[in-house]
Amino acid sequence: MNVIVRMSIVSRKILARNEMFRIVKTKDKQIIIDDTYKVQGRGAYLEKDKDIILLAKKKNSLARALKCEVKEDTYLELLKRL
């Protein structure tokens, strides 16, 4: 069976999809954390690592990848899910 891999937007590491969070900007411009990996919209992958999430916040990586503003709540929710 093939493992689905994706690249983290911060570390640029290629990892199995289930080792990362998928954050999606939907058509109505909402930012959600996609646990199913199937929600339609512009998606970005982040490693499930506290340092990576904090670095993404510092560098504004999610906002650039999703081409919209990402609120503090999104980062807090990611940290809670670790």
C-alpha positions as CSV (number, residue, x, y, z in Angstrom):
1,M,0.0,0.0,0.0
2,N,1.3,3.4,-0.9
3,V,1.7,6.1,1.7
4,I,0.5,9.6,0.8
5,V,3.2,12.2,1.4
6,R,3.1,16.0,1.5
7,M,5.6,18.8,2.1
8,S,5.5,20.9,5.3
9,I,5.3,24.6,4.5
10,V,7.8,25.5,7.2
11,S,10.5,22.8,7.3
12,R,10.0,21.7,3.7
13,K,10.2,18.1,4.9
14,I,8.3,15.5,3.0
15,L,6.3,13.4,5.5
16,A,3.4,11.1,5.5
17,R,0.1,13.0,5.4
18,N,-1.1,11.6,8.7
19,E,2.0,13.1,10.5
20,M,0.9,16.6,9.6
21,F,-2.0,19.0,10.1
22,R,-3.9,20.2,7.1
23,I,-5.1,23.8,7.3
24,V,-7.6,24.9,4.7
25,K,-9.1,28.2,3.5
26,T,-12.5,27.3,2.2
27,K,-14.4,29.1,-0.6
28,D,-16.1,31.3,2.0
29,K,-12.7,32.3,3.3
30,Q,-12.9,30.4,6.6
31,I,-9.7,28.9,8.0
32,I,-10.3,25.4,9.4
33,I,-8.1,22.5,10.5
34,D,-9.0,19.5,8.3
35,D,-8.9,16.2,10.1
36,T,-10.3,14.3,7.2
37,Y,-7.8,15.6,4.6
38,K,-10.7,16.0,2.2
39,V,-12.2,19.4,2.7
40,Q,-12.2,21.4,-0.5
41,G,-10.2,24.6,-0.6
42,R,-6.6,25.9,-0.6
43,G,-4.7,23.7,1.8
44,A,-1.3,23.9,3.6
45,Y,0.4,21.2,5.7
46,L,2.3,21.7,8.9
47,E,4.2,19.1,10.9
48,K,2.7,18.1,14.3
49,D,5.5,19.7,16.2
50,K,5.3,22.6,18.7
51,D,8.4,24.3,17.4
52,I,7.2,24.1,13.8
53,I,3.8,25.6,14.6
54,L,5.5,28.5,16.6
55,L,7.9,29.1,13.7
56,A,5.0,29.2,11.2
57,K,3.3,31.8,13.4
58,K,6.5,33.9,13.7
59,K,7.3,33.7,9.9
60,N,3.6,34.1,8.9
61,S,4.0,31.0,6.8
62,L,0.3,30.0,6.9
63,A,-0.9,33.4,5.9
64,R,1.4,33.4,2.8
65,A,0.5,29.8,1.9
66,L,-3.3,30.3,2.2
67,K,-3.2,33.9,0.8
68,C,-5.2,35.3,3.7
69,E,-5.0,36.4,7.3
70,V,-4.7,33.7,9.9
71,K,-5.9,34.5,13.4
72,E,-4.2,33.7,16.7
73,D,-7.0,31.2,17.5
74,T,-5.9,28.9,14.6
75,Y,-2.4,28.5,16.1
76,L,-3.7,28.0,19.6
77,E,-6.0,25.2,18.3
78,L,-3.1,23.5,16.5
79,L,-1.1,23.6,19.7
80,K,-4.0,22.1,21.7
81,R,-4.2,19.2,19.2
82,L,-0.6,18.1,19.7
